[in-house]
């Protein structure tokens, strides 16, 4: 029977495994973590639950499609709740901006901050829809490994001004500094600097307006669990706490996948096809021999710019903060300068901005009665910076707690009952993310579409790629869409070879 081995159990790998299984392949999925989800792990400590990875669902139809492949409904397994607001922006001078809900909700907030920007926002949203119609609807599930296909898209991309950055696009339509920051920050959700990320990612505005922002009750981990159950029901074999150590290449094909479990036992799995949800830099530099890859893959692995790192502080409190939204974007006093420190100068500045997640605003099960569960995510330089995280981590955690206690969570330090953190070192060690990057390679124009790591392997003929480092990019909609790209490339199974 035809065998597919999927490397990595993140959302891209899960979606690819389900699509390969639907085509009739025998599928084995391998992940080094103790549970499925890749970076979407779940930590439970002291009665608190913490989603460790993505917490925002902006395109639930992509997950509905996976259950529909097998005649099931997502909503029979997971309850999705629309959020309002989607995000609350808190600025260092005390101003705030609630973004999300209905279009009228957003316009009312814009009107409160700067009435002159209402019309500009509507034109920004119109431009975002044009980007969405091309960048998401037409191209997000299309293979970009052909130069001819890329050239065919140039007129569309030129017409949309794709060479502009997200910041440049937003500034064409909005005048308020508050609103310019709020509506340019989306690239950070996929690992990009708004000041050099292509404005194609401006499609996120319309994506949010068209499909809303949701939260899965029980957390992102509940969605992972539902997908895991679906895989088991459909006969996908899952091997956790298992690391892929090498790929055996022969005559232009991967013939077997070497794996090692947590106890040091090694074995080889035969395969007809491999779908990699591993970081492409790790794939091409560490798993495949140099002679088995193309020069373009090696060049990208050596030269492509990586996304920023992430410092994530998880904590629980014995007090509730009912006025704090589910998602708070806590803005520091600097914007462009801080991002330049993180992405370009690669220094850890004295100031910072924070993405604060309070799931108990929607789902009280994340904390004991009377308490709240939080994580505070701080963008930081990746490991290309000279930062000793063993020493710096505790110091940064204290600074974050003090800052949140002063502005957003009064008396925080006195009410924390449990805390721990992750640094870029953890991303490197736990997820084999080169340089501890939070989102693989950066989504700048010269590293997007055809220029990004291709979904069709650049070397072995039976290798395919999904996940943040390949087309269309990072974020849940991106990685799940990358599995749709591979679905187009993976051959149908002959009836005699079906499981």
Secondary structure as GFF3:
##gff-version 3
##sequence-region A 1 499
A	DSSP	beta_strand	3	7	.	.	.	ID=ss1
A	DSSP	alpha_helix	11	22	.	.	.	ID=ss2
A	DSSP	beta_strand	26	30	.	.	.	ID=ss3
A	DSSP	beta_strand	42	45	.	.	.	ID=ss4
A	DSSP	beta_strand	48	51	.	.	.	ID=ss5
A	DSSP	alpha_helix	61	68	.	.	.	ID=ss6
A	DSSP	three_ten_helix	74	76	.	.	.	ID=ss7
A	DSSP	beta_strand	80	82	.	.	.	ID=ss8
A	DSSP	beta_strand	87	90	.	.	.	ID=ss9
A	DSSP	beta_strand	96	99	.	.	.	ID=ss10
A	DSSP	alpha_helix	103	114	.	.	.	ID=ss11
A	DSSP	alpha_helix	117	131	.	.	.	ID=ss12
A	DSSP	pi_helix	132	138	.	.	.	ID=ss13
A	DSSP	alpha_helix	147	159	.	.	.	ID=ss14
A	DSSP	alpha_helix	166	173	.	.	.	ID=ss15
A	DSSP	alpha_helix	177	182	.	.	.	ID=ss16
A	DSSP	three_ten_helix	185	190	.	.	.	ID=ss17
A	DSSP	three_ten_helix	199	203	.	.	.	ID=ss18
A	DSSP	alpha_helix	204	211	.	.	.	ID=ss19
A	DSSP	beta_strand	214	216	.	.	.	ID=ss20
A	DSSP	alpha_helix	220	233	.	.	.	ID=ss21
A	DSSP	beta_strand	237	239	.	.	.	ID=ss22
A	DSSP	beta_strand	242	250	.	.	.	ID=ss23
A	DSSP	beta_strand	253	261	.	.	.	ID=ss24
A	DSSP	beta_strand	266	270	.	.	.	ID=ss25
A	DSSP	beta_strand	273	276	.	.	.	ID=ss26
A	DSSP	alpha_helix	280	282	.	.	.	ID=ss27
A	DSSP	pi_helix	283	287	.	.	.	ID=ss28
A	DSSP	three_ten_helix	290	292	.	.	.	ID=ss29
A	DSSP	alpha_helix	295	303	.	.	.	ID=ss30
A	DSSP	beta_strand	309	317	.	.	.	ID=ss31
A	DSSP	beta_strand	327	330	.	.	.	ID=ss32
A	DSSP	alpha_helix	336	340	.	.	.	ID=ss33
A	DSSP	pi_helix	341	345	.	.	.	ID=ss34
A	DSSP	beta_strand	354	357	.	.	.	ID=ss35
A	DSSP	three_ten_helix	359	361	.	.	.	ID=ss36
A	DSSP	three_ten_helix	364	366	.	.	.	ID=ss37
A	DSSP	beta_strand	372	380	.	.	.	ID=ss38
A	DSSP	alpha_helix	389	407	.	.	.	ID=ss39
A	DSSP	alpha_helix	412	415	.	.	.	ID=ss40
A	DSSP	beta_strand	416	422	.	.	.	ID=ss41
A	DSSP	alpha_helix	424	431	.	.	.	ID=ss42
A	DSSP	three_ten_helix	434	436	.	.	.	ID=ss43
A	DSSP	three_ten_helix	445	447	.	.	.	ID=ss44
A	DSSP	three_ten_helix	449	451	.	.	.	ID=ss45
A	DSSP	beta_strand	463	465	.	.	.	ID=ss46
A	DSSP	alpha_helix	476	489	.	.	.	ID=ss47
A	DSSP	three_ten_helix	495	497	.	.	.	ID=ss48
###
